[in-house]
């Protein structure tokens, strides 16, 4: 089974999710077709979410310059070294900076998803979704940061 769309015919996206892949930290960073697609979609998306090392291609677009972000714990130093204009946090499982949500990935990938459900549909819906997935959801217990809005 193949993809429904290519980069050329992909419809507009309200939410762009950039998962981690085998090439997230290297091959994807040199793939200009992929990065151009991301730049165009990111500019028009309402939300952009990265899981694990998906933060690397997002950072390569320049979209995280001057922003706070996180990634997979073992790759945070590499993200900070590779993209010095990104404020990489080592103590958080997800970060919300404007429309960008970066996360550690793995099992905690549900956390940025629940945050987004909370923002789009309300806390009660997020709590019911978490309950249905048998996953604890309480931002009070999750190391995260929501960066206050600022003028750019």
Secondary structure, DSSP 4 states (H G I P E B T S, - for coil): ---S--TTTPPP-SEEEE---TTTTTGGGG-HHHHHHHHHHHHH-SEEEE-TTHHHHHHHTTTTTTSEE---GGGHHHHHHH-TTSEE-SS-SEEEETTEEEE--GGGHHHHHHHHHHHHH-HHHHHHHHHHTT----GGGS-EEEEPP---
